[in-house]
C-alpha cells in the first residue's frame, strides 16, 4: 500500500519535473538586441550583426540626435548609424545630450528579460546604470586587446606607438565609476597591423572582425556555452619602481 501511494505521488509530479528539465536544457532562442553606436565603426559592426540572422529576433538602434555644428552652427551632423538604420528599416531611437536617463527606449527593454542583450560599438557616451542593470548580458565591441588601450582612442594609440599587433575584444560593460573597459572579456581576436597603417585602414577591419566576433559570442550565449574571464593586468615588479628617464613617455 505504501509503495502504491509513493508511485501515485511520483506520477503526479512527473509532468512538472519534465517542464523544469525542459526549461533548463532548451536554448534561449534568438535575441532582442539594443544596439548603441554612432559612427562608421558602429555601422561596420552592425553590418556583420545584421547578416547573422540566426542570433537575433529584433534589433533596435540607439544613437545621438541630429546636431548643428561648425561656424554659426549651419552644418547638420547626422549619425551615420541613423542613416544606415533607416536604409535597413531598423527602429531608431535618438538620444539628446540632456536625455541622460534614456526614457524614450522601447518598452520591451524597460525591464530585464532573458532574451534581451545590450550591445555598444563606438557609442561615444557612457550608458546610464539605469539601462545597464536591466541587462544580464551587456557587451561592448572594443578595438584593442583588453586590457591594453582601455578607454578612448585605442586605434590611434596603436598607430602612435607603432604596435605590430592589435585586435578586438568583446567585453562586459560595467558602471563607469569602476573605470572604462574594465569588465570581463567574453572573447578577443588578434591581428597584425599593416605596414604604414592609418586609422581609415585599420578601423573598418577591426569593426568587421568585431562584428563577426560579436555574432559568435551571441551564438554561444544562446546555446549557454559562453564563458568569460577577467582582464589580466601586468604585475608591478621591483624594476618598475625606478623610472627610466630616457623612456619615450618621460620625454614627452
Buried (B, 14 or more C-beta within 10 A) or exposed (E): EEEEEEEEEEEEEEEEEEEEEEEEEEEBEBBBBBBBBBBBBBBBBBBBBBEBEEBBEBBBBBBBBEEEEEEEEEEEBEBBBBEBBEEEEBEBBBBEEEEEEBEEBEEEBEEEBEBBBBBBBBBBBBBBEEBBEBBEBBBBBBBBBBBBBBEEEBBEBBBEEEBEEBBBBBBBBBBBEEEBBBBBBBBBBEBEBEEEBEEEEBBBBBBBBBBBBBBBBBBBBBEEEBEBEEBEEEEEEEEEEEEEEEEEEEEE
